[in-house]
Amino acid sequence: MKHLFKILTFALIGFLIIACEKDEDQAILGDGTKPSLSADATTLVLLKDDEAYKAVKFSWVNPVFDTPVSLSNSLEFAKAGLNFQGAHSVDITAKDLSGTYTVGDFNKIMLDSGFLPGVATAIEIRMKSSVGNVALYSNSVTMTVTPYLTAFPSFYLVGDASAVGWDAGTSQLLYKKDNFSTIYTYLENGKTFRFLGQQGWDPLNYSLDTAGMNAGNKYFKTWSTNLVASTPENIQFNGVTGMYKVVIDADAAVKSITVSASPVNSWNPTNVYLVGTVNGWNAATAIPMTSLGNGKFEYTVALPAASEFKFLGQQSWGDLDWGNITADGNTGYLGPKGSNGNIKFDGTGGNYKISVNVKLGTYKIQPL
């Protein structure tokens, strides 16, 4: 009990010391005049092509205290109406009395503040002037700003309509090239899914931009007819269960998702064979891979430099044919016949385990 009393006593003394220091600072400095802030723009639509040009100029009047002081100033940016809760702070030099931001610099501030690209957002800006333990705040300046993407987002598929289920930790990353994200994967009729911006639930979720959807989930402006909203968070797939090509166009002016039937609708073939430089590209002697079930197969083989191969569902050049998505390469993503190229790999001559998951639309090459 005595120990607890001592702890509480020391805590109270510490609080009183801090309070006294602040009161002493205030007494020495005086109340100070209120700072002011202004901007020469009220609406900004930021464009990447203009990133070197001026976006906005802020001007300010510093507070005046009874005693000359050195001020530490910063601009605080927050979504309008939140009383600057969770505001993003950017340091400025008090004596400059103004600051001009280019489109590129101001766009970075907007993204760092958490404002969504391609969305017109009402924001508030104020200036904080600090000296010692004393802080004064200016008037608020209101603006409407639309930032732009500096990089296109990544999309991770999750949901019971997919092959991964509702486990965000194993959500399925789509193959991204420029503004397009693509995958050939399994989808199940009548069930739901959505996309994440990371392999976890927060902070980014993507769904259809329609009435009843959570504001933070609204993203896709257009979608194929086999998709409907499952408010308040998800997308329902109404196509026939099978393999589908999922394509997302993340261009800020488009934001579309299209789901169309894959040319190869087999997600759990009886056999998968390896054909390529490992067997002289002879489909009749293609190497059987070991089935692990549910569309998963693997095989261990020595791979020298300049190795190339594909996967077949039969020991012939038939319909069941998978290679690297779209073209020759080594992306780790499968493409079906008519939409693929050779898988190219520079091995060392040692053994590698080649794994393929037809249902997910992926493959791996791992050294042993």
The 8 nearest C-alpha neighbors of each residue, nearest first, counted from 0:
[[1, 3, 2, 4, 5, 6, 7, 8],
 [2, 0, 4, 3, 5, 6, 7, 8],
 [1, 3, 5, 0, 4, 6, 7, 8],
 [4, 2, 6, 0, 5, 1, 7, 8],
 [3, 5, 1, 7, 2, 6, 8, 0],
 [6, 4, 8, 2, 3, 7, 9, 1],
 [5, 7, 3, 9, 8, 4, 10, 2],
 [8, 6, 10, 4, 5, 9, 11, 3],
 [7, 9, 5, 11, 6, 10, 4, 12],
 [10, 8, 12, 6, 11, 7, 13, 5],
 [11, 9, 7, 13, 8, 12, 6, 14],
 [12, 10, 14, 8, 13, 9, 7, 15],
 [11, 13, 9, 15, 10, 14, 16, 8],
 [14, 12, 10, 16, 11, 15, 9, 17],
 [13, 15, 11, 17, 12, 16, 18, 10],
 [16, 14, 18, 12, 13, 17, 19, 11],
 [15, 17, 19, 13, 18, 14, 20, 12],
 [18, 16, 20, 14, 19, 15, 21, 13],
 [19, 17, 15, 21, 16, 20, 14, 22],
 [18, 20, 22, 16, 21, 17, 15, 23],
 [21, 19, 23, 17, 18, 22, 16, 24],
 [20, 22, 24, 18, 19, 23, 132, 25],
 [23, 21, 19, 25, 24, 20, 26, 18],
 [22, 24, 26, 20, 25, 21, 19, 27],
 [25, 23, 21, 27, 22, 26, 28, 20],
 [24, 26, 22, 28, 23, 27, 29, 21],
 [27, 25, 23, 29, 24, 28, 22, 30],
 [26, 28, 24, 25, 29, 23, 66, 65],
 [29, 27, 25, 66, 65, 64, 26, 24],
 [28, 30, 26, 65, 25, 31, 27, 64],
 [29, 31, 25, 28, 64, 32, 26, 65],
 [32, 30, 64, 63, 29, 62, 33, 65],
 [31, 33, 62, 63, 34, 64, 30, 61],
 [32, 34, 62, 137, 31, 35, 135, 136],
 [35, 33, 62, 137, 61, 60, 32, 136],
 [34, 36, 137, 60, 59, 138, 33, 61],
 [35, 37, 59, 58, 137, 138, 126, 60],
 [36, 38, 58, 57, 59, 140, 39, 35],
 [39, 37, 57, 40, 56, 58, 55, 36],
 [38, 40, 56, 55, 57, 37, 41, 58],
 [41, 39, 38, 42, 55, 43, 142, 56],
 [40, 42, 142, 143, 43, 141, 39, 38],
 [43, 41, 143, 142, 144, 40, 44, 145],
 [42, 44, 144, 45, 145, 143, 41, 40],
 [45, 43, 145, 144, 46, 146, 42, 119],
 [44, 46, 146, 145, 43, 147, 102, 47],
 [47, 45, 49, 48, 147, 44, 50, 102],
 [46, 48, 50, 49, 147, 45, 103, 149],
 [47, 49, 46, 50, 51, 45, 52, 102],
 [50, 48, 47, 46, 52, 51, 102, 45],
 [49, 51, 103, 102, 47, 52, 48, 101],
 [52, 50, 49, 101, 102, 103, 53, 48],
 [53, 51, 101, 49, 50, 102, 54, 103],
 [52, 54, 101, 102, 100, 55, 51, 99],
 [53, 55, 102, 101, 100, 52, 105, 56],
 [56, 54, 100, 99, 40, 53, 39, 57],
 [55, 57, 99, 98, 38, 39, 100, 58],
 [58, 56, 38, 98, 97, 37, 99, 55],
 [59, 57, 97, 37, 96, 36, 38, 98],
 [60, 58, 36, 96, 35, 97, 37, 61],
 [59, 61, 35, 34, 96, 36, 62, 58],
 [60, 62, 34, 59, 63, 93, 35, 128],
 [63, 61, 34, 32, 33, 31, 64, 60],
 [62, 64, 31, 32, 61, 65, 67, 33],
 [63, 65, 31, 66, 28, 29, 67, 62],
 [66, 64, 28, 29, 67, 63, 31, 27],
 [65, 67, 64, 28, 68, 27, 29, 63],
 [68, 66, 64, 65, 69, 63, 28, 70],
 [69, 67, 70, 66, 130, 64, 28, 63],
 [68, 70, 130, 71, 67, 93, 129, 94],
 [71, 69, 130, 129, 72, 68, 128, 93],
 [72, 70, 129, 128, 130, 93, 69, 73],
 [73, 71, 128, 93, 91, 127, 90, 70],
 [72, 74, 90, 91, 127, 89, 126, 88],
 [73, 75, 126, 89, 88, 125, 127, 90],
 [74, 76, 88, 125, 124, 87, 86, 126],
 [77, 75, 124, 87, 86, 123, 88, 74],
 [78, 76, 86, 83, 123, 122, 79, 87],
 [77, 79, 122, 123, 81, 121, 80, 76],
 [80, 78, 122, 123, 121, 81, 77, 82],
 [79, 81, 82, 78, 83, 123, 122, 77],
 [80, 82, 83, 84, 79, 78, 77, 85],
 [81, 83, 84, 80, 79, 77, 78, 123],
 [84, 82, 86, 77, 81, 85, 78, 76],
 [83, 85, 86, 82, 81, 77, 78, 87],
 [84, 86, 83, 87, 77, 81, 112, 76],
 [87, 85, 77, 83, 76, 84, 75, 88],
 [88, 86, 76, 112, 75, 77, 85, 89],
 [87, 89, 75, 74, 73, 86, 76, 90],
 [90, 88, 74, 73, 75, 91, 87, 108],
 [91, 89, 73, 72, 74, 88, 92, 71],
 [90, 92, 73, 72, 93, 89, 74, 98],
 [93, 91, 95, 94, 72, 90, 71, 96],
 [92, 94, 72, 95, 96, 91, 70, 71],
 [93, 95, 96, 92, 61, 70, 97, 91],
 [94, 96, 97, 93, 92, 98, 91, 59],
 [97, 95, 59, 94, 58, 93, 60, 98],
 [98, 96, 58, 95, 57, 59, 99, 56],
 [97, 99, 57, 56, 58, 100, 96, 95],
 [98, 100, 56, 55, 57, 101, 97, 53],
 [101, 99, 55, 105, 54, 104, 53, 56],
 [100, 102, 53, 54, 104, 52, 103, 51],
 [101, 103, 50, 54, 105, 104, 53, 52],
 [102, 104, 50, 106, 101, 105, 51, 107],
 [105, 103, 101, 107, 106, 102, 100, 108],
 [104, 106, 108, 102, 107, 103, 100, 101],
 [105, 107, 109, 103, 108, 104, 146, 102],
 [108, 106, 110, 104, 105, 109, 111, 103],
 [109, 107, 105, 111, 106, 110, 112, 104],
 [108, 110, 112, 106, 107, 111, 114, 105],
 [111, 109, 113, 107, 112, 114, 108, 106],
 [112, 110, 108, 113, 109, 107, 87, 114],
 [113, 111, 109, 87, 110, 114, 108, 76],
 [112, 114, 110, 111, 115, 109, 87, 108],
 [115, 113, 110, 109, 112, 116, 120, 146],
 [114, 116, 118, 113, 117, 110, 146, 145],
 [117, 115, 147, 146, 148, 118, 145, 114],
 [116, 118, 147, 145, 251, 146, 115, 119],
 [117, 119, 145, 116, 115, 120, 146, 114],
 [118, 120, 145, 144, 143, 117, 121, 146],
 [121, 119, 143, 144, 118, 122, 145, 114],
 [120, 122, 143, 79, 142, 78, 144, 119],
 [123, 121, 78, 79, 142, 77, 141, 143],
 [122, 124, 141, 79, 77, 140, 76, 139],
 [125, 123, 76, 140, 139, 75, 141, 77],
 [124, 126, 139, 75, 137, 74, 138, 140],
 [127, 125, 74, 137, 73, 136, 75, 128],
 [126, 128, 136, 73, 72, 135, 74, 129],
 [129, 127, 72, 135, 134, 71, 70, 136],
 [130, 128, 134, 71, 133, 70, 72, 127],
 [129, 131, 133, 70, 132, 71, 134, 69],
 [130, 132, 133, 129, 24, 21, 134, 70],
 [133, 131, 21, 130, 134, 24, 129, 20],
 [132, 134, 130, 131, 129, 25, 21, 135],
 [135, 133, 129, 128, 130, 127, 132, 136],
 [134, 136, 128, 127, 129, 33, 133, 137],
 [137, 135, 127, 126, 128, 34, 134, 138],
 [138, 136, 35, 34, 126, 125, 36, 33],
 [137, 139, 35, 125, 36, 140, 136, 34],
 [140, 138, 125, 124, 123, 137, 141, 36],
 [141, 139, 124, 123, 125, 37, 138, 142],
 [142, 140, 123, 122, 124, 139, 41, 121],
 [141, 143, 41, 122, 42, 121, 144, 123],
 [142, 144, 121, 42, 120, 122, 119, 43],
 [143, 145, 43, 119, 120, 42, 44, 142],
 [144, 146, 119, 44, 118, 117, 45, 43],
 [147, 145, 116, 45, 106, 117, 144, 109],
 [148, 146, 116, 117, 46, 45, 149, 47],
 [147, 149, 150, 116, 151, 146, 117, 251],
 [148, 150, 147, 151, 47, 107, 106, 116],
 [151, 149, 148, 152, 177, 178, 147, 153],
 [150, 152, 178, 148, 249, 153, 149, 177],
 [153, 151, 150, 154, 196, 249, 178, 148],
 [152, 154, 196, 151, 155, 175, 197, 173],
 [153, 155, 196, 195, 194, 172, 173, 152],
 [154, 156, 172, 171, 195, 194, 170, 196],
 [155, 157, 194, 171, 170, 193, 172, 154],
 [158, 156, 170, 192, 165, 193, 164, 194],
 [159, 157, 192, 165, 164, 160, 161, 191],
 [158, 160, 164, 161, 191, 165, 190, 192],
 [159, 161, 190, 187, 191, 186, 158, 192],
 [162, 160, 186, 159, 158, 163, 164, 185],
 [161, 163, 164, 185, 359, 358, 160, 186],
 [162, 164, 161, 170, 157, 169, 165, 166],
 [165, 163, 159, 158, 166, 161, 162, 157],
 [164, 166, 158, 157, 159, 167, 163, 170],
 [167, 165, 168, 169, 164, 170, 163, 157],
 [166, 168, 199, 170, 169, 198, 165, 200],
 [167, 169, 198, 166, 199, 170, 200, 165],
 [168, 170, 167, 166, 171, 163, 198, 157],
 [171, 169, 167, 157, 156, 155, 168, 198],
 [170, 172, 156, 155, 169, 173, 157, 163],
 [171, 173, 155, 154, 156, 170, 174, 153],
 [174, 172, 182, 181, 180, 154, 175, 155],
 [173, 175, 181, 180, 182, 172, 176, 332],
 [176, 174, 180, 179, 173, 177, 181, 153],
 [175, 177, 179, 178, 180, 174, 181, 151],
 [176, 178, 179, 175, 151, 180, 150, 249],
 [179, 177, 249, 250, 248, 151, 176, 180],
 [180, 178, 248, 176, 247, 177, 175, 249],
 [181, 179, 175, 247, 174, 173, 246, 176],
 [182, 180, 246, 174, 173, 245, 247, 179],
 [181, 183, 245, 173, 244, 184, 174, 360],
 [184, 182, 244, 360, 243, 245, 334, 242],
 [183, 185, 359, 360, 242, 243, 358, 182],
 [184, 186, 242, 358, 241, 161, 162, 243],
 [187, 185, 161, 160, 241, 240, 242, 184],
 [188, 186, 240, 160, 190, 161, 189, 241],
 [187, 189, 240, 237, 239, 238, 190, 236],
 [188, 190, 237, 236, 235, 187, 191, 160],
 [191, 189, 160, 235, 188, 236, 159, 187],
 [192, 190, 235, 160, 234, 158, 159, 236],
 [193, 191, 158, 234, 157, 233, 160, 159],
 [192, 194, 233, 206, 234, 157, 156, 205],
 [195, 193, 156, 205, 155, 154, 204, 157],
 [194, 196, 204, 155, 197, 203, 154, 205],
 [195, 197, 203, 154, 153, 204, 155, 152],
 [196, 198, 195, 199, 155, 203, 154, 153],
 [197, 199, 168, 167, 170, 155, 169, 195],
 [200, 198, 167, 197, 168, 201, 195, 170],
 [201, 199, 167, 202, 195, 198, 203, 204],
 [202, 200, 203, 199, 204, 197, 195, 196],
 [201, 203, 200, 204, 196, 197, 199, 195],
 [204, 202, 196, 201, 195, 205, 197, 200],
 [205, 203, 195, 216, 194, 196, 206, 202],
 [206, 204, 216, 194, 218, 195, 217, 193],
 [205, 207, 216, 217, 218, 193, 233, 219],
 [208, 206, 219, 217, 218, 209, 228, 220],
 [209, 207, 217, 218, 219, 220, 206, 212],
 [208, 210, 207, 212, 211, 217, 228, 220],
 [211, 209, 212, 208, 230, 213, 228, 231],
 [210, 212, 230, 231, 209, 213, 214, 228],
 [211, 213, 231, 230, 210, 232, 209, 214],
 [214, 212, 231, 216, 215, 232, 211, 217],
 [213, 215, 216, 217, 212, 208, 211, 218],
 [214, 216, 213, 217, 204, 203, 205, 218],
 [217, 215, 205, 206, 204, 213, 214, 218],
 [218, 216, 208, 206, 207, 214, 215, 205],
 [217, 219, 208, 205, 206, 207, 216, 220],
 [220, 218, 207, 254, 255, 208, 221, 206],
 [219, 221, 208, 254, 255, 218, 207, 253],
 [222, 220, 255, 219, 256, 254, 223, 253],
 [223, 221, 256, 255, 257, 224, 226, 219],
 [222, 224, 257, 225, 226, 258, 256, 221],
 [223, 225, 226, 222, 227, 237, 257, 258],
 [224, 226, 237, 238, 223, 236, 227, 258],
 [227, 225, 236, 224, 235, 223, 237, 234],
 [228, 226, 235, 234, 229, 236, 225, 224],
 [227, 229, 234, 230, 235, 207, 233, 226],
 [230, 228, 233, 234, 235, 231, 227, 232],
 [231, 229, 232, 212, 228, 211, 233, 213],
 [230, 232, 212, 213, 211, 229, 233, 228],
 [233, 231, 230, 212, 213, 216, 229, 206],
 [232, 234, 229, 193, 192, 230, 206, 191],
 [235, 233, 228, 229, 192, 191, 193, 227],
 [236, 234, 191, 227, 190, 229, 226, 228],
 [235, 237, 226, 189, 188, 238, 190, 225],
 [238, 236, 225, 188, 189, 226, 235, 239],
 [239, 237, 225, 188, 236, 240, 187, 189],
 [238, 240, 188, 241, 237, 187, 186, 236],
 [241, 239, 187, 188, 186, 238, 242, 185],
 [242, 240, 185, 186, 264, 239, 243, 187],
 [243, 241, 185, 264, 184, 261, 186, 260],
 [244, 242, 260, 261, 183, 184, 259, 185],
 [243, 245, 183, 259, 261, 258, 182, 260],
 [244, 246, 258, 182, 181, 257, 243, 183],
 [247, 245, 181, 257, 256, 180, 244, 258],
 [248, 246, 256, 180, 179, 255, 249, 181],
 [247, 249, 179, 255, 254, 178, 250, 253],
 [250, 248, 254, 178, 251, 247, 179, 151],
 [249, 251, 253, 252, 178, 248, 254, 151],
 [252, 250, 253, 117, 254, 249, 148, 116],
 [251, 253, 250, 254, 117, 249, 220, 255],
 [254, 252, 250, 251, 255, 248, 249, 220],
 [255, 253, 249, 219, 248, 220, 250, 251],
 [254, 256, 221, 248, 219, 253, 222, 247],
 [257, 255, 247, 222, 246, 248, 221, 219],
 [256, 258, 223, 246, 222, 245, 259, 247],
 [257, 259, 245, 244, 223, 243, 246, 256],
 [260, 258, 244, 243, 257, 261, 245, 223],
 [259, 261, 243, 244, 242, 262, 258, 264],
 [260, 262, 243, 263, 244, 242, 264, 259],
 [263, 261, 264, 260, 335, 336, 337, 243],
 [264, 262, 261, 265, 335, 319, 336, 242],
 [263, 265, 242, 261, 241, 262, 266, 260],
 [264, 266, 263, 267, 268, 242, 241, 319],
 [267, 265, 358, 357, 294, 268, 264, 242],
 [266, 268, 294, 293, 265, 269, 358, 357],
 [269, 267, 270, 265, 266, 294, 312, 271],
 [268, 270, 267, 271, 312, 290, 294, 292],
 [271, 269, 268, 312, 272, 313, 290, 287],
 [270, 272, 312, 311, 288, 287, 310, 313],
 [273, 271, 287, 311, 286, 288, 285, 310],
 [272, 274, 286, 310, 285, 309, 287, 311],
 [275, 273, 285, 308, 280, 309, 282, 310],
 [276, 274, 308, 280, 277, 307, 278, 279],
 [275, 277, 279, 278, 307, 280, 306, 308],
 [276, 278, 275, 279, 274, 306, 308, 280],
 [279, 277, 276, 280, 275, 281, 274, 285],
 [278, 280, 276, 281, 275, 277, 274, 282],
 [281, 279, 275, 274, 278, 276, 282, 277],
 [280, 282, 279, 283, 284, 278, 285, 274],
 [281, 283, 315, 285, 314, 284, 280, 274],
 [284, 282, 314, 281, 315, 285, 316, 313],
 [285, 283, 282, 281, 286, 314, 278, 274],
 [284, 286, 282, 274, 273, 272, 283, 314],
 [285, 287, 273, 272, 284, 288, 274, 278],
 [288, 286, 272, 271, 273, 285, 289, 270],
 [289, 287, 298, 297, 272, 271, 296, 290],
 [288, 290, 297, 296, 298, 291, 287, 271],
 [291, 289, 296, 292, 295, 288, 297, 270],
 [290, 292, 295, 296, 289, 293, 294, 297],
 [293, 291, 295, 290, 294, 296, 267, 269],
 [292, 294, 267, 295, 291, 358, 266, 356],
 [293, 295, 267, 357, 358, 356, 292, 266],
 [296, 294, 356, 291, 292, 293, 355, 290],
 [295, 297, 290, 289, 355, 291, 354, 288],
 [298, 296, 354, 289, 288, 353, 355, 352],
 [297, 299, 288, 353, 352, 289, 300, 354],
 [300, 298, 352, 351, 353, 350, 297, 301],
 [299, 301, 350, 351, 302, 298, 352, 353],
 [302, 300, 350, 349, 348, 351, 303, 299],
 [301, 303, 346, 348, 349, 306, 300, 350],
 [304, 302, 348, 346, 347, 306, 345, 305],
 [303, 305, 345, 346, 306, 347, 302, 344],
 [306, 304, 345, 344, 303, 307, 343, 346],
 [305, 307, 344, 304, 343, 345, 276, 303],
 [308, 306, 343, 342, 275, 276, 341, 344],
 [307, 309, 275, 342, 274, 341, 276, 343],
 [310, 308, 322, 274, 341, 321, 342, 273],
 [309, 311, 273, 321, 272, 320, 274, 322],
 [312, 310, 320, 272, 313, 271, 319, 321],
 [311, 313, 271, 319, 270, 272, 320, 268],
 [312, 314, 311, 315, 272, 319, 317, 271],
 [315, 313, 283, 282, 285, 284, 311, 272],
 [314, 316, 282, 313, 317, 283, 311, 285],
 [317, 315, 282, 318, 314, 320, 311, 313],
 [318, 316, 315, 319, 320, 313, 311, 312],
 [317, 319, 320, 336, 316, 263, 312, 311],
 [320, 318, 312, 311, 317, 263, 313, 321],
 [319, 321, 311, 336, 318, 335, 310, 312],
 [322, 320, 335, 310, 334, 336, 309, 333],
 [323, 321, 309, 339, 340, 334, 341, 333],
 [322, 324, 333, 342, 340, 339, 334, 341],
 [323, 325, 334, 339, 333, 332, 326, 322],
 [326, 324, 339, 338, 334, 340, 323, 327],
 [327, 325, 340, 339, 324, 323, 328, 341],
 [328, 326, 340, 341, 342, 323, 343, 339],
 [329, 327, 343, 342, 323, 330, 326, 341],
 [328, 330, 342, 343, 331, 323, 344, 327],
 [329, 331, 332, 328, 323, 324, 174, 333],
 [330, 332, 362, 361, 329, 363, 333, 323],
 [333, 331, 361, 330, 324, 360, 323, 362],
 [334, 332, 324, 360, 323, 361, 322, 321],
 [333, 335, 324, 339, 322, 338, 323, 321],
 [336, 334, 321, 338, 320, 339, 263, 337],
 [337, 335, 320, 338, 321, 339, 334, 318],
 [336, 338, 339, 335, 262, 334, 325, 340],
 [339, 337, 325, 334, 336, 335, 324, 340],
 [340, 338, 325, 334, 324, 326, 322, 323],
 [339, 341, 326, 327, 323, 322, 325, 342],
 [342, 340, 327, 322, 308, 323, 309, 343],
 [341, 343, 323, 328, 308, 307, 329, 327],
 [344, 342, 307, 328, 329, 306, 341, 327],
 [343, 345, 306, 305, 346, 307, 342, 329],
 [346, 344, 304, 305, 306, 303, 347, 343],
 [345, 347, 303, 304, 302, 348, 344, 306],
 [348, 346, 303, 349, 304, 302, 345, 301],
 [349, 347, 303, 302, 301, 346, 350, 304],
 [348, 350, 301, 347, 302, 351, 346, 303],
 [349, 351, 301, 300, 367, 366, 302, 299],
 [352, 350, 366, 365, 367, 299, 300, 301],
 [353, 351, 299, 365, 298, 364, 354, 366],
 [352, 354, 364, 298, 297, 363, 299, 351],
 [355, 353, 297, 363, 362, 296, 352, 364],
 [354, 356, 362, 296, 295, 361, 357, 297],
 [357, 355, 295, 361, 359, 358, 294, 360],
 [356, 358, 360, 294, 266, 359, 355, 295],
 [357, 359, 266, 294, 356, 185, 360, 184],
 [358, 360, 184, 356, 357, 361, 185, 162],
 [359, 361, 357, 333, 184, 183, 358, 356],
 [362, 360, 332, 333, 356, 331, 359, 355],
 [361, 363, 355, 331, 354, 356, 332, 333],
 [364, 362, 354, 353, 331, 365, 355, 361],
 [363, 365, 353, 352, 351, 354, 366, 362],
 [364, 366, 352, 351, 363, 367, 353, 354],
 [367, 365, 351, 350, 352, 364, 349, 346],
 [366, 351, 350, 365, 352, 349, 299, 364]]
